[in-house]
Amino acid sequence: MSPRSAHPPAGRFRRMLSRISAAESVPEEDVLPGEDAALKDCAPISQCHDREVVKVAGTLRTVTMQPRAGTPALQAELTDGEDSLDVVWLGRRSIAGVEPGRRMIVSGRVSISQGRRVLFNPKYELRPTGQE
């Protein structure tokens, strides 16, 4: 437990500042290449092509709230240790359990947006925590 979370800040404004200043990313060295690739017929992210329906597994590196066209959107970067893709849930500000460092399996149709692979509103399965 970090010193910051040992004593939660009092007051709504301080809690908001605490959330904003909290780390929103996981260092790349904490993600092992292909550790989930064998799970449930998951493909490596590097082999996902535009408009292809895929199922991939990895670790969330970042999770942010990025409005798109005035609509809330929860955006996360999923990495399998070798490559990454963006996962976007439109109309969502947060999803319980979707946080940096969490392992998950996502499936859906890949799009290419601004040169990056993106899955919009994918089906997802959160992997158990603490089972490395």
Buried (B, 14 or more C-beta within 10 A) or exposed (E): EEEEEEEEBEEEEEEEEEEEEEEEBBEEEEBEEBBBBEBEEBBBBEEBEEEEEBBBBBBBBBBEEEEEEEEBBBBBBBBBBEBBBBBBBEEBEEEEEBBBBBBBBBBBBBBEEEEEBBBBBBEBEBBEEEEE
